[in-house]
Amino acid sequence: ALLLPQPRLTAISSRGAAGVRACAADEVTRLFVGGIPFDMTEADVTRLFDGLALPHEVSPVTEVCLVLGRNGAPRGYGFVELATPAQARGAS
C-alpha cells in the first residue's frame, strides 16, 4: 500500500489589486497545502486530490502550483485550486 503523508490544508481568500479581499468561507476554491514531499510533482498532487481527497468528484482540480526555491528545488508546499467552493470544503 502506498503511504503518503497527510498534507496540511488551509483555505485562503482571493487577492484583489489592493491586497487581500475579504471573502466568505463558502467562496474559497484555492487551498494552501503544506507538507508536500519534495519528490512529488504537480501531476502527483493533482492525482492525489482527484483520486483520494475527492474520490466521487470528476476532475475537481483546476490548478496546482508547487512553490520552488531559488535553486529550483521544491519547498514542500503549494496551492491547489478546485473547481467549486463545495469541493474545496470537501477537501479541507
Buried (B, 14 or more C-beta within 10 A) or exposed (E): EEEEEEBEBEBBBEEEEEEEEEBEEEEBBBBBBEEBEEEBEBEBBBBBBBEEBBEEBEEBBBEBEBEEEEEEEBEBBBBBBBBEBBBBBBBB
